[in-house]
Amino acid sequence: MTSFIYSIPNLVYMHKLGVFPLDSYFYASILSSSIHNEWAWRYSSTLGTGTINYSPTACFETFSFPQEQSPEVGASLEQIGEKYYIHRQQLMLKMQLGLTKTYNQFHNKQLAVIPDGLPENEIEKKYGKETLNLWRHLSRTANACSVSEAVAGIFELRRLHKAMDETVLKAYGWTDINLAHDFYEVEYLPENDRIRYTISPAARREILKRLLELNHKIHAREIATENQTESASKPRKSKKQKGSASQPLTF
C-alpha cells in the first residue's frame, strides 16, 4: 500500500522520499486510496524485494485526478480523508507502532481479539504470526493500548479505507464498479506476502483501464488546447489578398 502522510517541519527527508505540498485532505483521500495505489504499482518500478519504488514522474504526474465532481462529493472527500488520517495517527500512537507495522496488521487476515491466558504457541497456531507479533508488542510496551483496543482500531481503519475508496470512486463517477473489498492475493507482490485487504482483482483491472482512458482523454484535450492557442497566436494573411503586404492581418 502506498501511504501518504503530511510533512513535519524541521525534519530533513532522504532523497527517495517524495513530499507533495498539498494542503487538503481532498488530495490525501485520493492519493491514499486503492485507486491511486493500483496506478502507482502498475507504473512504478520495485526494489527487488517487492517494495514499490514510487516515481513522481511516472505515477503522480500521469495520474488522472477526478475531473468534475459536485461540491458535496468534494466535501465528502475532504471529510473522509481527515477521518482516515486522524484515526490512523491516533491508532499508531495508542499501539506505539510505526506505519509499516500498522499496515501489517491492516492486511492481517487472521487478526482477532485473543482470549486471556492463551499461550503464545496457541496464539500463533490459531491467529498467525502477525497477530502474535502484535500481542507480544502490546504486552511488553509501556503505555500501549490493549489487544482488544488495537484490533478494534484496525477494524475501524479498514472500514474507513473502504469508505474512502468508495468516495473516491464516486468522485470519478464510476459507481457501477463493485470494489468488493476483502482479502485477496495480489500478484505483483512476493509470493510469501501477497494477501492484502484491498479491492477485488476485477475492480483493479477495470479501474486501471478507466484511469488509462482518462489519462489519454485529458492528454488529447491538452494537446488540442495547445494547438488552438498556438494557432490563434500566429498571424495569418487575408484569404482575399494573399501575398499583399498592404492588407491588414487577420487573426
N, C-alpha and C positions, 0 to 999 in steps of 0.2 A: 504494500500500500504506500502510495506517495503521500507524505504528510506535510502540511504547511502550518507553520506557526508564525506568530508575529515576532518581529525582531526586538531584541532587548538592547537599550542604549549602553554605550561604554564597553561593548564587547568587540573583540577582533575576530572576524569569521575567516575560516580557511577558504582557500580559493575554489574548492569544489562545492561550496555551499552557495546556492542561488537564493538571493533575497529579493522579493518582489515588493516594491514600495507602494502597496495598495492599502488604502485606509478604510476599507469597508468589509464587513462580514459578508456582503453580497458576493464578492470575489472569493472570499475564504470558502464559502459554500461550494462554489463551482470547482475550485481548484482542489478541494479536499474530497470531492465526490468520486464515486466509482466511474462516472462518465469520463472525467479527466484522467483518472488513474489508468483506464484502459487505453486511452490515446497515448499517454506517456509511455506505457510498457510497449506499445506497438512501435513507436518511433524512436525510442531511446536504445542505446546500447546497454550491455550489462557488464558487471565487473567480475566475470568468470565464475563466481560463486552463486550467481542468480540474483545478485543485488543490482538494482536499477542504477544506471549512470545517467541521471536526468540531464537532458540537454535543453537549456532555454531556447536555443536556436531551432532545434528540431521539434520540440514539444510545445513550448509556450507560444512562440511566435507563429506557429502554424495552427494552433488550436483555435477552433471557431467558437467563440462565446455566443450565447443566445442573442439573436439579432433584435428581436422585438418581444416585449412582454408587458403585461399590464402593470400599473403601479402596485396592484395588490400582490401579484406574483413577485415583483421586485422586493416588496416589503417582507414577504414570506421568506425569501432567500436570505435577507438580512437577519431576520429573526432566528431562523433555524441555524444559520451559521454561528450566530452569537451563542445560542444554547449549546450547540455541539462543542464549541471551543471552551466555553466556561466549564461545562460539565467535565470534559476531558482533563482540563487543568486541575480542577478540584479533586478529581478521582486520583490523578497521579500523585498529588500531594498527600492524600489520605493513605494511599498504598505505599508511598515512598518509592515509587518506581519511575524509571525513565520512559521515553516514548516507545522505544523498541520492545521492551519487556511488557509494556501495557498492551501493545498490539499483538504480542504473542498470546496473551490471554483473550484478546478480542477474537482471534482466529482459533482459539482452543475449543474444539467441538465437544470435548469431554468435561468442560468446566461445569462445576456444580457445587452446591453447598456440601461440605464434608461433615458427617456426623462426628460429634465429640468422642474422643477416645479411640479413634480408628488408627491402628499402627501405620507407619509410613509405607511398609511394603504393601499393605492393603489399599492404601490411598493410591499408590502408583498402579496397582493391578486393576482397580476399579475405575479410577478417574484419569489415569495417564500421567506421564512425566511432567507435563507443563503445569497441571493442577498441583502436583506435589511440589514443584518449584515455588509456586505461589504460596502454598501452605507453609513451607519452610521459611520463606522470606518474611511473611507477615507475623509468624510466631516468634521470629528471632529479631525483629526490627522494632526498636523503641518508637513509640508514638504512631505506629502504623495501625490502620483500622483492622477490624476483624475479617475473617474469611467471608462470612456471610455478607458483610457490607461491600467488600470488594467484588464479590460475584454479582450482587445486585447492581453495583455501579457499572460493571462490564456489560451486563444485560441491557442496561439503560443506554449505554454508549452505542450498542448495536441498534437499538430502537431509533435513536436519534440519527444514526448514519443512514438507516433505511428511509426515514422521513426526509433527510437531506437529499438523498438520491432522487426520491420521488418529486421533490420540489424543483430540483434542477431539471429533471425530465419535463416537468410541466412548463418550465420557462422556455424550453425548446419547442414546445407544442407536440411532443411525442408521447402523449399519454396512452397511445394504443400499444406501446411496448410493455409487456409484463416483465418487470425486473426479477420477480421470483427470488428474492433474497433467501439464501440458505448456505449450507456448507457444500462447496464444490472443489473438485480437483482443478487447479489452474495449470494448464500445460506448459506455460513459459517459465514456471518455477522449477527448482531442483526436484527430482523425483521423490526424495525423502521429506519434502516440505511443501507439498502442493495444496494441502487443504486450506481453504480460505472461506471466511464468511463474506460473501460477495453476491453479485448478480449472476444470473444463470448464463451458461455458455451461449445459448441462443440470443439472449438480450445483449451480451457483449458483442457478438458478431453484427447484430442489427445496428447497434449504436455506433460501432466503428464505421460501418457502411454509410450511415447518415451523416456522421461528422465529416467524412471524406467528401461526400457530395456537397455538404455545406461549405467546406473549405474551397472546393472548385467554384462554387457559385459566387462566393464572396470575391475570390480572385478574379473571376471573369468580370464582375461588376467593377472592381477597382481598375482593371485594365481599360474597360470601356470608358470609365470616367476620366482616366488619364489621357486617353486618345482624344476624347471630346474636348478636354481642356486644352491639350496641345494644339488640336486643330483650330479651336476658336482663337488661340493667341497668335496664329500665323496670318499675316496679311495676304489677301488674295486679290488678283487683278479682276476688274469688272469683266463679267462674261460678255457684255455687249461691246467692250472696247479692249479686247485682248491685245497686249503689246503697246497700248497707248499710255505713256507715262503721264499725260496731261489729265487723265481721268482720275477721280478720287478712288482710293482703295475701298473695297468692300470687306466687311468683317462678318 
